[in-house]
């Protein structure tokens, strides 16, 4: 059985932008001239649930009260924070939900027609038979939110092993190994809204205090660093460590590129060096690529040595 919610509106184009650009829904189909109706159908890519808006040019007599709501359940509290951040950045107003349960466990916005939308959390269970999730299950981790929290708190450090689950085996990881692992967990559990992205940013003594001494010794203000994060709902989720979040330094972000897991694992270093080579060509720096890369490695070692 599939589900579709249908509503008549006088603001079809406005609702289309709102539900696709802000909520990130997928357009499943659009139609015009069906009798006197124009419309669009949006929802989950699988089509298992759908929202349809139609327009006829007639006066719309919508009637709904404060308890008539669309409710979207996200998979973890971390995702709820991302969605809230997305609406804050867009300047979207928040409303106090009439039902105190929604106010306590989520937040409300209204769509352009004034219809209330609630975002809340329903913890997403991991498949205990899936390859990586079975390892987590042995540690008592059975939900996506718990997996995010567990990997976030692991100390920063390169793993000796190259397997994707080495982070769990060795209880440490870098931005690449942690976020690639999380994306793989999401994929094996059918969480199709989780991607990985490479953020090129200015690594300096302010956003990464552990590198201050190394950079100062070589007379550098910063080095372009490739930082891997999760990309969800159009926002970046950085779970590298408890002391660093790239979102706190938007002015230092140089580039964001969403990539498949296999591309990040196989080509991050190559693309990073290519970026630095272009950067050197446009800056007066007394180092070549190999020398700058060695300074970068010293910075990584300094971060790893921090408690």
C-alpha positions in Angstrom: 0.0 0.0 0.0 1.2 3.5 -0.9 0.1 6.7 0.8 -0.6 10.1 -0.9 -1.8 13.3 0.8 -3.5 15.7 -1.6 -4.2 19.4 -1.2 -5.5 22.3 -3.3 -3.6 25.5 -3.4 -3.4 28.9 -5.0 0.4 29.0 -4.7 1.6 26.0 -6.6 5.0 27.4 -7.7 5.7 28.8 -4.2 4.9 25.4 -2.6 7.1 23.6 -5.1 10.1 25.7 -4.2 9.4 25.4 -0.5 9.0 21.6 -0.4 11.9 20.9 -2.8 14.5 23.5 -1.9 13.9 23.7 1.9 12.5 20.3 2.8 14.4 18.5 0.1 11.5 16.4 -1.2 11.9 14.8 -4.6 9.5 15.7 -7.4 8.0 12.4 -8.6 5.8 13.9 -11.4 4.2 17.1 -12.6 1.2 17.6 -14.7 -0.8 20.3 -16.4 -4.2 20.5 -18.1 -5.6 17.4 -16.5 -9.1 18.6 -16.9 -8.7 22.0 -15.3 -6.0 20.8 -12.9 -2.3 21.6 -12.8 -0.2 19.9 -10.2 2.9 18.2 -8.8 3.6 15.1 -6.7 6.5 15.0 -4.3 7.8 12.6 -1.7 10.2 9.8 -1.1 12.1 8.6 -4.2 10.5 5.1 -3.8 7.1 6.6 -4.1 5.9 4.8 -1.0 4.6 8.1 0.4 3.6 11.2 -1.6 2.4 14.8 -1.2 0.3 16.2 -4.1 -0.6 19.8 -4.7 -3.1 20.9 -7.3 -4.2 24.2 -8.7 -7.2 25.2 -10.8 -7.1 29.0 -10.6 -10.3 28.8 -8.5 -10.5 30.4 -5.1 -9.1 28.1 -2.5 -11.1 27.5 0.7 -8.6 25.6 2.8 -9.6 25.1 6.4 -7.2 23.7 9.0 -6.5 24.4 12.7 -3.4 24.3 14.8 -3.7 20.5 15.2 -3.8 19.8 11.5 -0.2 19.0 10.8 2.2 17.2 8.5 4.7 15.4 10.7 8.2 14.4 9.3 10.2 11.9 11.4 13.9 12.2 11.1 16.3 9.3 12.0 18.3 10.9 14.8 18.5 14.0 17.0 21.6 15.0 15.1 19.5 15.1 11.9 16.8 17.2 13.7 19.5 19.8 14.6 20.6 19.9 10.9 17.1 20.5 9.7 16.6 23.3 12.2 19.9 24.9 11.1 18.7 24.7 7.5 15.5 26.6 8.3 17.4 29.1 10.4 19.8 29.9 7.6 16.8 30.4 5.2 15.2 32.9 7.7 12.2 30.7 8.1 10.1 31.5 11.2 9.4 28.9 13.9 6.0 28.5 15.6 5.0 27.2 19.0 3.2 23.9 18.5 -0.2 23.8 20.2 0.4 20.2 21.3 3.2 20.4 24.0 4.5 16.9 22.9 5.6 18.3 19.5 7.0 21.4 21.2 9.1 19.2 23.5 10.2 16.6 21.0 10.7 18.7 17.8 9.9 22.0 16.2 7.2 23.5 13.9 7.4 25.6 10.8 4.5 26.6 8.5 4.4 26.2 4.7 3.5 29.1 2.4 -0.2 28.2 2.8 0.1 28.5 6.6 -0.2 24.7 7.1 1.8 23.5 10.1 4.8 21.1 9.6 6.4 19.3 12.5 9.9 17.8 12.5 10.6 15.3 15.2 12.7 12.1 15.7 11.9 8.4 15.5 15.1 6.4 16.3 16.0 4.3 13.3 17.0 0.7 14.2 20.1 -0.8 12.6 20.0 -4.2 11.0 21.9 -6.5 13.4 22.6 -8.9 10.5 24.2 -6.2 8.3 28.1 -6.5 8.1 29.1 -3.3 10.0 25.9 -3.0 12.0 26.5 -6.5 13.4 29.8 -5.2 14.9 28.0 -2.3 16.5 25.3 -4.6 17.9 28.0 -6.5 19.8 28.9 -3.1 21.5 25.2 -2.6 22.4 24.6 0.0 19.6 21.3 -0.7 17.9 20.2 2.6 16.5 21.5 5.1 13.9 21.6 7.9 16.5 23.7 5.8 18.9 26.1 5.0 16.0 26.5 8.7 15.3 27.2 9.5 18.9 29.6 6.5 19.4 31.8 7.3 16.4 31.8 11.0 17.2 33.3 10.4 20.7 36.1 8.1 19.4 39.5 9.9 19.6 41.1 11.3 16.5 43.9 9.1 15.0 44.8 7.2 11.9 44.0 3.5 11.9 46.5 0.8 11.1 44.0 -1.3 9.2 42.5 -0.2 5.8 39.2 -2.0 6.2 36.2 0.2 6.5 35.4 -1.0 10.0 38.9 -0.4 11.3 37.6 2.6 13.2 35.5 0.2 15.3 38.2 -2.4 15.7 40.9 0.2 16.8 38.5 2.7 18.5 39.9 5.7 16.7 39.6 7.4 13.3 40.1 10.5 11.2 37.6 12.6 9.4 37.8 10.4 6.4 37.6 7.0 8.1 34.9 8.0 10.6 32.5 9.6 8.0 33.1 7.0 5.3 32.2 4.3 7.9 29.0 6.2 8.9 28.0 6.5 5.3 28.6 2.8 4.8 26.4 2.0 7.9 23.7 4.3 6.5 23.9 2.6 3.1 23.6 -1.0 4.5 20.5 0.1 6.5 18.7 1.9 3.7 19.3 5.5 4.9 19.4 7.1 1.5 19.7 10.7 2.7 23.3 10.3 3.9 26.2 11.3 1.7 29.8 12.2 2.2 31.4 15.5 1.1 35.0 16.8 1.0 35.3 20.3 2.5 38.4 22.2 1.5 39.1 24.7 4.3 41.9 27.0 5.7 43.4 24.9 8.4 44.9 27.4 10.9 45.7 27.9 14.5 42.3 29.3 15.3 40.1 26.5 14.0 42.6 23.8 14.7 44.8 24.9 17.7 46.9 21.8 17.6 48.6 23.0 14.3 49.4 26.5 15.5 53.0 25.8 16.4 53.8 23.8 13.2 52.4 26.6 11.0 54.1 29.3 12.9 57.4 27.5 12.7 57.1 27.6 8.9 55.8 31.1 8.6 52.3 30.0 7.3 49.0 31.4 8.3 47.1 28.3 7.0 47.3 25.3 4.8 44.4 24.2 2.6 43.1 21.0 4.2 40.7 18.4 2.9 38.1 17.6 5.5 35.5 14.8 5.0 32.1 15.2 6.6 28.6 13.8 6.2 26.2 15.7 3.8 22.6 15.4 4.9 19.5 17.6 4.0 21.8 20.1 2.3 23.9 20.6 5.5 27.2 19.4 6.8 27.4 17.1 9.8 31.0 17.0 11.2 31.6 14.1 13.7 35.4 14.1 13.6 35.9 14.9 17.2 34.3 16.6 20.2 36.6 19.6 19.8 36.2 20.4 16.1 33.2 21.2 13.9 33.8 22.8 10.5 30.4 24.5 10.7 31.8 26.8 13.4 34.2 28.3 10.8 32.1 29.1 7.7 34.5 31.9 6.7 37.4 29.4 6.4 35.5 27.1 4.0 37.0 27.2 0.5 35.0 24.5 -1.3 32.5 21.8 -0.7 32.2 18.8 -3.0 29.8 15.9 -2.5 31.4 12.6 -3.6 30.6 8.9 -3.5 32.3 6.8 -0.8 34.5 5.0 -3.2 35.8 8.2 -4.7 36.7 9.7 -1.4 38.5 6.5 -0.3 40.5 6.2 -3.5 41.2 9.8 -4.6 41.0 12.1 -1.6 44.8 12.5 -1.4 45.2 12.9 -5.1 42.5 15.6 -5.4 43.8 17.3 -2.2 47.3 17.6 -3.7 45.9 18.9 -7.0 44.0 21.6 -5.1 47.2 22.6 -3.2 49.2 22.7 -6.5 46.6 25.2 -7.9 46.7 27.1 -4.6 50.5 27.4 -4.7 50.3 28.7 -8.3 48.2 31.6 -7.1 50.0 32.4 -3.8 53.5 33.5 -3.1 54.7 30.6 -0.9 58.3 29.6 -0.4 57.5 25.8 -0.5 56.8 23.4 -3.3 54.1 20.8 -3.2 56.2 18.1 -1.5 57.5 20.4 1.1 54.0 21.8 1.9 52.6 18.3 2.1 55.3 17.3 4.6 54.3 20.4 6.7 50.7 19.2 6.4 51.7 15.8 7.6 53.4 17.4 10.6 50.1 19.2 11.4 48.2 15.9 11.3 50.7 14.3 13.6 50.3 17.2 16.0 46.5 16.8 16.0 46.8 13.1 16.6 49.2 13.7 19.6 46.6 15.8 21.4 44.8 14.1 24.3 
